Amino acid sequence: MKEQIKLQTKGASIEAPKEKAARERFIYNSWRDVFRAHSNGYERVADIINPLNKPEVHTMLGESLGEDTVKEILQKLKDECTSIQDEIIFIERVSNILAPIFNVFLSGSDEKLQAKKRERFAEEGGKPINELFFYEIDDKTVHIHLAPAEDFSIYKVRTLFKEGLLKLADIVEVNKDINTICGTSWILGSEKGKSIAEKLGFTFEGINQNNEGEISITREKFLELYLK
């Protein structure tokens, strides 16, 4: 029976808008998608508020803005945006009301939030190789997990991921029964999935029904590439 290494990403996102214009476009598209996803204002506003009410997010916002201010912002969102039926007006109003919250995220507090997410992830993500790259062994299967990394630069993600592969090669070398390394990830479920896989030395197997790219590589080739 082949022992496999599966690459999994749990909510990790390796790209985020950096320039002001890109951020504004990202925010605009987010509120546009919320507006179009629901037929009434109550559902639209709830879709925006629910993520902000997650304990770790709400705590971080409360520490930065004050609990009363956060409550006022969310209440204003309900009062002023629930009845709006025009898409453009909805987007502009939501953007203006939530501006103080986005300023908190852009000020660096979001880094604290991401750090807390990684702390919780580490509790169940397996054994850490570094702050991004985790693995766990389940019977004859070794799983690789990538921690949340929204605040990491692309360069940092690539560096940590490459470091993880190199150190994982040492683990594969010791475990002689491992003969296949495979991965399944939403990161690979795009037009660039095949290119990413090939650059890593993996074979791109295709995209599954969950829109995740699947890759594989033999033990011999993996060790040839990553065992130093």
C-alpha positions as CSV (number, residue, x, y, z in Angstrom):
1,M,0.0,0.0,0.0
2,K,1.4,3.4,-1.0
3,E,2.0,5.9,1.7
4,Q,0.9,9.3,0.6
5,I,1.7,12.9,1.5
6,K,-1.3,15.1,0.9
7,L,-1.0,18.8,0.5
8,Q,-3.9,20.6,2.1
9,T,-4.6,24.3,2.6
10,K,-7.0,25.2,5.4
11,G,-8.3,28.6,4.7
12,A,-5.0,29.8,3.6
13,S,-4.9,32.6,1.2
14,I,-1.5,33.6,-0.3
15,E,-2.6,36.7,-2.1
16,A,-4.0,40.0,-0.9
17,P,-4.3,43.5,-2.5
18,K,-1.4,45.7,-1.6
19,E,-1.7,48.9,-3.6
20,K,-4.5,51.4,-2.7
21,A,-6.2,51.0,-6.1
22,A,-6.2,47.2,-5.8
23,R,-7.6,47.3,-2.3
24,E,-10.4,49.7,-3.4
25,R,-11.2,47.4,-6.3
26,F,-11.2,44.4,-4.1
27,I,-13.5,46.1,-1.6
28,Y,-15.9,47.3,-4.3
29,N,-16.1,43.9,-5.8
30,S,-16.8,42.3,-2.4
31,W,-19.8,44.5,-1.7
32,R,-21.0,44.1,-5.3
33,D,-20.9,40.3,-4.9
34,V,-22.8,40.5,-1.5
35,F,-25.5,42.7,-3.1
36,R,-26.0,40.3,-6.0
37,A,-25.9,37.2,-3.9
38,H,-29.0,38.1,-1.9
39,S,-32.5,39.3,-2.9
40,N,-33.1,41.4,0.2
41,G,-31.3,43.9,2.3
42,Y,-31.4,42.0,5.6
43,E,-29.5,39.0,4.1
44,R,-27.0,41.4,2.5
45,V,-26.2,43.2,5.7
46,A,-26.1,39.9,7.7
47,D,-23.6,38.6,5.2
48,I,-21.3,41.5,5.9
49,I,-21.8,41.6,9.7
50,N,-21.4,37.9,10.5
51,P,-17.7,37.7,9.7
52,L,-17.1,40.9,11.8
53,N,-18.9,39.2,14.8
54,K,-16.5,36.3,14.9
55,P,-14.9,36.3,18.4
56,E,-11.3,36.9,17.3
57,V,-12.3,39.7,14.8
58,H,-14.7,41.4,17.2
59,T,-12.2,41.3,20.0
60,M,-9.5,42.9,17.8
61,L,-11.9,45.6,16.5
62,G,-13.0,46.3,20.1
63,E,-9.4,46.7,21.3
64,S,-8.7,49.1,18.4
65,L,-11.9,51.2,18.1
66,G,-13.7,50.5,21.4
67,E,-16.7,48.2,21.9
68,D,-19.2,51.1,21.7
69,T,-17.8,52.4,18.4
70,V,-17.9,48.9,16.9
71,K,-21.5,48.5,18.0
72,E,-22.4,51.9,16.6
73,I,-20.8,51.1,13.2
74,L,-22.7,47.7,12.9
75,Q,-26.0,49.3,14.0
76,K,-25.5,52.1,11.4
77,L,-24.9,49.4,8.8
78,K,-28.2,47.8,9.7
79,D,-30.1,51.1,9.9
80,E,-28.9,52.7,6.6
81,C,-28.2,49.8,4.3
82,T,-30.9,47.2,4.8
83,S,-33.5,49.1,2.7
84,I,-31.1,50.2,-0.1
85,Q,-32.1,48.6,-3.5
86,D,-29.6,50.3,-5.7
87,E,-26.3,48.4,-6.1
88,I,-24.0,51.4,-6.5
89,I,-25.6,53.3,-3.6
90,F,-25.3,50.1,-1.5
91,I,-21.6,49.7,-2.3
92,E,-20.8,53.3,-1.6
93,R,-22.8,53.4,1.7
94,V,-21.3,50.2,3.0
95,S,-17.8,51.3,2.1
96,N,-18.2,54.7,3.9
97,I,-19.7,53.1,7.1
98,L,-17.1,50.4,7.3
99,A,-14.1,52.7,6.6
100,P,-13.0,52.9,10.2
101,I,-12.9,49.1,10.4
102,F,-10.9,48.8,7.2
103,N,-8.5,51.3,8.6
104,V,-7.9,49.0,11.5
105,F,-7.1,46.1,9.2
106,L,-4.8,48.2,7.1
107,S,-3.0,49.7,10.1
108,G,-1.4,46.4,11.0
109,S,-4.0,45.1,13.5
110,D,-4.9,42.5,10.9
111,E,-1.4,41.0,11.4
112,K,-2.4,40.3,15.0
113,L,-5.6,38.7,13.9
114,Q,-3.7,36.5,11.4
115,A,-1.2,35.6,14.2
116,K,-4.1,34.5,16.4
117,K,-5.5,32.4,13.6
118,R,-2.1,30.7,13.2
119,E,-1.9,30.0,16.9
120,R,-5.3,28.2,16.8
121,F,-4.4,26.4,13.6
122,A,-1.2,25.2,15.3
123,E,-3.3,23.5,17.9
124,E,-4.8,21.2,15.3
125,G,-2.7,21.5,12.2
126,G,-0.2,18.9,13.1
127,K,3.6,19.2,13.6
128,P,5.1,22.5,12.6
129,I,8.0,22.8,10.3
130,N,7.7,26.5,10.3
131,E,4.9,29.1,10.8
132,L,3.3,28.2,7.5
133,F,4.1,24.6,6.9
134,F,2.6,21.8,9.1
135,Y,2.4,18.1,8.7
136,E,0.8,15.1,10.5
137,I,1.1,11.4,10.1
138,D,-2.1,9.4,10.1
139,D,-1.4,5.7,9.9
140,K,0.4,5.4,6.5
141,T,-0.6,8.9,5.3
142,V,1.3,12.1,5.9
143,H,-0.7,15.2,5.5
144,I,0.7,18.7,4.8
145,H,-1.3,21.7,6.0
146,L,-0.6,25.3,5.2
147,A,-1.6,27.8,7.9
148,P,-3.5,31.0,7.2
149,A,-1.1,33.5,5.6
150,E,-3.1,36.4,4.4
151,D,-0.7,38.9,5.9
152,F,2.4,37.2,4.4
153,S,4.0,38.5,1.3
154,I,4.2,36.1,-1.8
155,Y,7.9,36.0,-1.3
156,K,7.5,34.9,2.4
157,V,5.0,32.2,1.5
158,R,7.3,30.8,-1.2
159,T,10.3,30.9,1.1
160,L,8.5,29.1,3.9
161,F,6.9,26.6,1.6
162,K,10.2,25.7,-0.1
163,E,11.8,25.4,3.4
164,G,8.9,23.0,4.3
165,L,9.5,20.8,1.3
166,L,13.2,20.6,2.0
167,K,12.7,19.6,5.6
168,L,9.9,17.2,4.6
169,A,12.3,15.5,2.3
170,D,14.4,14.5,5.3
171,I,11.3,13.0,6.9
172,V,10.4,11.1,3.7
173,E,14.0,9.8,3.5
174,V,13.8,8.3,7.0
175,N,10.4,6.8,6.3
176,K,11.3,4.2,3.7
177,D,7.7,3.1,3.1
178,I,6.7,6.4,1.6
179,N,6.8,6.1,-2.2
180,T,4.2,8.7,-3.4
181,I,3.8,12.4,-2.6
182,C,0.5,13.9,-3.7
183,G,-1.3,17.1,-3.1
184,T,-4.8,18.5,-3.3
185,S,-5.4,22.2,-2.9
186,W,-7.7,25.0,-4.0
187,I,-4.6,27.0,-4.8
188,L,-3.9,24.7,-7.7
189,G,-7.5,24.7,-8.9
190,S,-7.0,27.5,-11.4
191,E,-5.5,28.1,-14.8
192,K,-2.1,28.5,-13.1
193,G,-2.4,25.2,-11.2
194,K,-0.6,23.2,-13.8
195,S,2.2,25.8,-14.1
196,I,2.6,25.9,-10.3
197,A,2.7,22.1,-10.1
198,E,5.3,21.8,-12.8
199,K,7.5,24.4,-11.2
200,L,7.4,22.4,-8.0
201,G,8.4,19.3,-9.9
202,F,5.0,17.6,-9.5
203,T,2.7,16.2,-12.2
204,F,-0.6,18.0,-12.5
205,E,-3.3,15.3,-12.4
206,G,-6.3,17.7,-13.0
207,I,-9.0,19.5,-11.1
208,N,-11.5,17.5,-9.0
209,Q,-15.2,18.1,-8.4
210,N,-14.4,20.5,-5.6
211,N,-12.4,22.7,-8.0
212,E,-9.2,21.7,-6.3
213,G,-6.0,20.9,-8.3
214,E,-4.5,17.5,-7.7
215,I,-0.7,16.9,-8.1
216,S,1.6,14.0,-7.5
217,I,5.3,13.0,-7.6
218,T,7.2,9.9,-7.0
219,R,9.4,9.4,-3.9
220,E,12.5,9.2,-6.0
221,K,11.9,12.4,-7.9
222,F,10.8,14.2,-4.7
223,L,14.0,13.3,-2.9
224,E,16.0,14.1,-6.0
225,L,14.6,17.6,-6.0
226,Y,14.4,18.4,-2.3
227,L,16.8,16.2,-0.3
228,K,19.9,18.2,0.3
